[in-house]
Amino acid sequence: MDTAEQQSVGAQTPRIAMVAGEASGDLLAGLLLQGLHARWPGLAPVGIGGPQMQRQGFSAWWPHHKLAVHGFSWELLRRYREIVGIRKQLQERLLQSPPDLFVGVDAPDFNLDLERNLRTAGVKTVHFVCPSVWAWRAERLEKIRASVGHVLCIFPFEPALLAQHGIGATYVGHPLANVIPLEPDKAGARRALGLHDEDTVVALLPGSRQSEIRHLALRFFQAAARIQKARPATKFIVPAVPGLRPEIEQLLARSGMAGQVQLLQGRSHQALAACDVTLIASGTATLEAALFKRPMVVAYHMSAFSWWMMQRKRLQPWVGLPNILAGDFVVPELLQDAATPQALADEVLRWLDDARQGGSRTRALHTTFSAMHQTLQRDTSRLATDAIEKVLEHR
């Protein structure tokens, strides 16, 4: 082995390819890239990603929204050929000029197969965000072991679970716990959104994917109409993904709430900081709401087939991340047929009533979420970059 071969890859600027498949993955990957660029200023990552990654110098060969689908839905079946085609083209392109490392950011249905094929061809692979094998689809553990050289875990209990199955992993904390302050500036967020300190504010977050909007937004807006009837002074804010705004506006009109809801261009963090309660789709956003210490009502609805499949593979009684991390129903979950507009409205009103009655339930939740925040708060970019450097150096 000559001198050049003996040199550690980590001492040079590695060639890294990445894939993030939706808005939450794009956000996580963007935060990871900050640490990678600090270690390797000349880094020029490529692959599939979104605007947060592109702000960090990422070259997106395909936009991340091309991979965003909703459960075991007809949308997935309709777009299967397109998505598989993108993966095949990406794999061919990467194998023609293999990177030093491939990092799959979440999106396990897309990334694990790609990672397995790249790893077989000699490319080192890291997966950022452990697939939720502790919640459902435990059969994925074998695929993870075959596909991934190392897993960067965002929850503290995950590395021990993976180690039991021979999978190397590092707990790096959750990047959002460093982005969101321990004590959010509620008054400042309200000023930025034109709201007053004395307003009662409910944030409606029906999701960032088109299929989520179609399944949840109308229910949320109909729930808002019922809340408004009970509390006429309530203000409603909706952070909207720009590309989905026209569909959201149509659903607002159908619900009779057009003109009664403040539509925001993105700005979900400001909405969560400003609100008193949020009605929110299950997913990463629920963890963001917990980090903002906000009472919430978690909801989800999907096709009957997707629901049947999820129930068959589900391992825990909770689906909302705050409840999973707490190991208890600290916030209500209304799923599938239970997610009726009236039931959603009733649960939001219970939180608002608690605030009027002294807020003991809300204070207890704040304590739970503060402890959760501190557990998740680590120097994620540095820890993840350290782990990646070790993977690159390992022969």
C-alpha positions in Angstrom: 0.0 0.0 0.0 1.5 3.3 -1.0 1.6 6.5 1.1 -1.5 8.0 -0.6 -3.5 4.8 0.2 -2.4 4.9 3.8 -3.7 8.5 4.2 -7.0 8.6 6.0 -9.9 9.4 3.8 -11.2 11.5 6.7 -8.1 13.8 6.4 -9.1 14.7 2.8 -12.4 16.1 1.5 -14.6 13.0 0.9 -17.0 12.7 -1.9 -20.4 12.2 -0.4 -23.8 11.5 -2.0 -27.0 11.9 -0.1 -30.7 11.3 -0.4 -33.5 13.0 1.6 -37.0 12.2 0.6 -39.3 14.8 2.0 -39.4 18.1 3.9 -38.5 16.6 7.3 -35.5 14.7 5.8 -34.4 17.8 3.9 -34.4 19.8 7.2 -32.4 17.1 9.0 -29.9 16.7 6.1 -29.4 20.5 5.9 -28.4 20.5 9.6 -26.1 17.6 9.1 -24.5 19.3 6.2 -23.5 22.2 8.4 -21.3 19.9 10.5 -19.9 18.2 7.4 -19.0 21.5 5.8 -17.3 22.7 9.1 -15.1 19.5 9.0 -14.6 19.6 5.2 -15.0 23.1 3.8 -14.6 21.9 0.2 -17.4 19.3 0.4 -19.6 19.1 -2.7 -22.4 16.7 -1.8 -24.8 15.4 -4.5 -27.9 13.4 -4.9 -31.6 14.0 -4.0 -32.6 16.8 -1.7 -34.5 20.0 -1.1 -34.0 23.7 -0.4 -32.4 23.3 3.1 -29.7 21.1 1.7 -29.2 23.3 -1.3 -28.5 26.2 1.0 -25.6 24.2 2.3 -24.1 23.8 -1.2 -25.9 20.5 -2.1 -26.3 19.7 -5.8 -29.8 18.2 -6.2 -29.9 15.9 -9.2 -33.6 15.4 -8.4 -35.8 17.4 -5.9 -36.7 15.7 -2.7 -40.5 16.0 -3.3 -40.2 13.4 -6.1 -40.0 10.8 -3.3 -42.7 12.0 -1.0 -45.6 9.6 -0.8 -48.2 8.7 1.8 -48.3 5.2 3.3 -49.4 2.1 1.4 -51.5 4.3 -0.8 -52.8 4.2 -4.4 -50.5 7.2 -4.9 -47.6 5.0 -4.1 -48.8 2.4 -6.6 -49.4 5.1 -9.2 -45.9 6.6 -8.7 -44.0 3.3 -8.1 -42.5 3.1 -11.6 -41.3 6.8 -11.5 -39.7 6.4 -8.0 -38.0 3.1 -8.9 -36.8 4.7 -12.1 -35.3 7.5 -10.2 -33.5 5.1 -7.9 -32.2 3.1 -10.8 -30.8 6.2 -12.5 -29.3 7.5 -9.3 -27.7 4.1 -8.6 -26.2 3.9 -12.1 -24.8 7.4 -11.8 -23.3 6.7 -8.4 -21.7 3.4 -9.5 -20.2 5.1 -12.6 -18.3 7.4 -10.2 -18.5 5.9 -6.7 -18.6 8.3 -3.8 -16.5 7.7 -0.7 -19.7 7.6 1.3 -23.5 7.5 0.8 -25.8 8.9 3.4 -29.4 8.0 3.3 -31.5 10.5 5.3 -34.7 8.8 6.5 -36.9 7.6 3.5 -36.1 3.9 4.3 -38.3 2.5 1.6 -36.2 4.3 -1.0 -32.8 4.3 0.7 -32.3 0.9 2.2 -32.4 -1.0 -1.1 -30.1 1.7 -2.7 -27.8 1.5 0.3 -27.6 -2.3 0.0 -26.7 -2.2 -3.7 -24.1 0.5 -3.1 -22.6 -1.3 -0.2 -22.3 -4.5 -2.2 -20.4 -2.5 -4.8 -18.0 -1.3 -2.1 -19.4 2.1 -1.2 -19.6 2.9 2.5 -23.1 3.6 3.7 -24.6 5.5 6.6 -28.2 5.9 7.4 -29.3 9.1 9.3 -32.4 8.5 11.4 -33.0 4.9 12.5 -36.2 3.5 10.8 -38.8 3.2 13.5 -38.4 -0.6 13.9 -39.3 -0.1 17.6 -42.7 1.1 16.6 -43.6 -1.1 13.6 -42.1 -3.2 10.8 -39.5 -4.9 13.0 -38.6 -7.2 10.0 -36.6 -4.2 8.6 -33.8 -4.9 11.1 -32.4 -7.6 8.8 -32.5 -5.3 5.8 -30.8 -2.5 7.8 -28.0 -4.9 8.8 -27.4 -5.9 5.1 -27.7 -2.3 3.8 -26.1 0.1 6.3 -22.5 0.3 7.7 -23.6 2.6 10.5 -26.8 4.3 11.7 -27.0 7.8 13.2 -29.7 7.7 15.8 -31.8 10.6 16.9 -33.3 8.9 19.9 -31.3 7.7 22.9 -32.8 4.1 23.1 -32.0 3.2 19.5 -28.3 2.2 19.5 -28.7 -0.5 22.1 -31.6 -2.0 20.1 -29.6 -2.0 16.9 -26.6 -3.5 18.7 -28.7 -6.5 19.6 -28.9 -7.2 15.9 -25.3 -6.6 15.0 -25.9 -3.1 13.6 -23.4 -0.3 14.5 -25.0 2.9 15.6 -24.3 6.2 17.3 -26.7 8.4 19.3 -26.3 12.0 17.9 -29.3 13.7 19.5 -32.0 15.3 17.5 -30.9 18.3 15.4 -34.1 20.1 16.0 -33.4 20.2 19.8 -30.6 22.5 19.1 -32.5 24.7 16.6 -35.5 25.2 18.8 -34.8 27.1 22.1 -35.6 25.6 25.4 -37.9 28.6 26.1 -39.4 29.7 22.8 -40.2 33.4 22.3 -44.0 33.2 22.1 -44.5 37.0 22.2 -42.0 37.6 19.5 -43.5 35.0 17.2 -46.9 36.6 17.7 -45.6 40.0 16.8 -44.0 38.6 13.7 -47.4 37.1 12.6 -49.4 40.2 13.5 -51.1 38.5 16.6 -51.6 40.0 20.0 -50.5 38.6 23.4 -54.1 38.2 24.6 -55.2 36.3 21.5 -56.2 32.6 21.7 -54.3 31.0 18.9 -54.7 27.5 17.4 -52.1 26.3 14.8 -53.4 23.8 12.2 -50.7 21.6 10.7 -52.3 19.0 8.5 -49.0 17.9 6.9 -46.5 18.7 4.2 -47.4 16.1 1.6 -50.2 16.4 -0.9 -51.8 13.2 0.3 -51.8 14.3 3.9 -53.5 17.5 2.9 -56.2 15.5 1.0 -56.8 13.2 4.0 -56.5 15.7 6.9 -56.9 19.4 5.9 -60.6 19.4 5.5 -61.1 17.6 8.8 -58.9 20.1 10.5 -60.7 23.1 8.9 -64.1 21.6 9.9 -62.8 21.2 13.4 -61.7 24.8 13.4 -65.2 25.9 12.4 -66.5 24.0 15.5 -63.9 25.6 17.7 -64.7 29.0 16.4 -68.4 28.4 17.1 -67.5 27.6 20.7 -64.8 30.3 21.0 -65.6 33.0 18.4 -62.5 35.0 19.2 -60.1 32.2 18.4 -57.4 32.9 15.8 -56.3 30.1 13.4 -53.0 30.0 11.6 -51.9 27.4 9.0 -48.3 27.1 7.8 -48.6 26.1 4.1 -46.0 24.4 1.9 -46.0 26.8 -1.1 -46.8 24.2 -3.7 -49.8 23.0 -1.7 -51.3 26.4 -1.0 -53.9 26.3 -3.9 -55.3 23.0 -2.7 -55.4 24.3 0.9 -57.3 27.4 -0.2 -59.9 25.2 -2.0 -60.4 23.1 1.2 -60.7 26.2 3.3 -63.5 27.3 1.0 -65.2 23.9 1.2 -65.1 24.1 5.0 -66.6 27.6 5.1 -63.4 28.9 6.8 -62.0 30.9 4.0 -61.1 34.3 5.4 -61.2 32.9 8.9 -57.7 31.3 8.9 -54.4 33.1 8.4 -52.4 31.2 5.8 -48.6 31.4 6.2 -46.0 30.8 3.6 -44.2 28.0 5.5 -43.1 29.5 8.8 -44.2 26.4 10.8 -41.8 27.1 13.6 -43.2 30.6 14.1 -46.7 29.1 14.1 -45.8 26.6 16.8 -44.0 29.2 18.8 -47.0 31.6 18.6 -49.9 29.2 19.3 -51.6 28.1 22.5 -52.5 24.7 21.1 -51.8 22.9 17.8 -53.9 20.4 15.9 -51.2 18.5 14.1 -50.6 15.5 11.8 -48.6 12.7 13.2 -45.0 12.8 12.1 -41.8 14.8 12.8 -43.9 18.0 13.3 -45.3 16.5 16.5 -41.7 16.4 17.9 -41.2 20.0 16.8 -44.4 20.9 18.7 -43.1 19.1 21.8 -39.8 21.0 21.6 -41.9 24.2 21.4 -43.6 22.9 24.6 -47.0 23.3 23.0 -50.2 21.3 23.9 -51.3 19.4 20.9 -53.9 17.0 19.4 -52.2 14.5 17.2 -54.3 13.2 14.2 -53.8 11.0 11.2 -55.9 9.5 8.5 -54.9 7.4 5.5 -56.5 5.0 3.0 -58.2 2.0 4.5 -55.6 -0.3 3.0 -52.7 1.8 4.4 -54.4 1.7 7.8 -54.9 -2.0 7.7 -51.2 -2.6 6.8 -50.0 -0.2 9.5 -52.1 -1.9 12.2 -50.8 -5.4 11.2 -47.2 -4.2 11.7 -47.6 -1.8 14.6 -45.7 -2.7 17.8 -46.7 0.2 20.2 -49.9 1.7 21.4 -48.7 5.2 20.4 -48.0 6.8 17.0 -47.2 10.4 18.0 -43.4 10.9 18.7 -44.1 12.8 22.0 -46.1 9.9 23.3 -43.6 7.3 22.1 -40.7 9.1 23.8 -42.7 9.7 27.0 -44.0 6.1 27.0 -47.5 7.4 27.7 -50.4 9.2 26.2 -49.3 12.7 27.3 -51.2 14.2 24.4 -54.3 12.8 22.7 -54.1 10.9 19.5 -57.1 10.6 17.1 -56.4 8.2 14.3 -58.4 7.1 11.2 -62.1 6.8 12.0 -61.6 8.5 15.4 -60.3 11.7 13.7 -63.7 13.3 13.1 -64.0 17.1 13.0 -66.1 17.1 16.2 -63.7 14.8 18.2 -60.7 16.9 17.0 -62.4 20.1 18.1 -63.4 18.7 21.4 -59.8 17.7 22.3 -58.5 21.2 21.3 -61.2 22.8 23.4 -60.1 20.7 26.4 -56.6 22.2 26.2 -58.1 25.7 25.9 -60.4 25.0 28.8 -57.4 23.9 30.9 -55.7 27.2 30.2 -58.7 29.0 31.5 -58.9 26.9 34.6 -55.4 27.5 35.8 -53.4 25.4 33.3 -52.3 22.5 35.5 -52.4 20.0 32.6 -50.5 22.4 30.4 -47.9 23.0 33.0 -47.3 19.3 33.6 -46.9 18.8 29.8 -44.4 21.7 29.7 -42.3 19.9 32.4 -42.4 16.6 30.4 -41.5 18.3 27.2 -38.6 20.3 28.8 -37.1 17.1 30.1 -37.5 15.5 26.7 -35.8 18.5 25.0 -32.8 18.3 27.3 -32.4 14.6 26.6 -32.5 15.2 22.8 -30.2 18.2 22.9 -26.7 17.2 21.8 -24.1 18.6 19.5 -25.7 16.7 16.6 -23.6 18.0 13.8 -20.3 17.3 15.5 -21.3 13.9 16.8 -22.7 12.9 13.4 -19.6 14.2 11.6 -17.3 12.4 14.1 -19.2 9.1 13.4 -19.0 9.6 9.6 -15.3 10.3 9.8 -14.8 7.0 11.6 -16.8 5.2 9.0 -14.6 6.8 6.3 -11.4 5.9 8.1 -12.4 2.3 8.8 -10.7 -0.2 6.4 
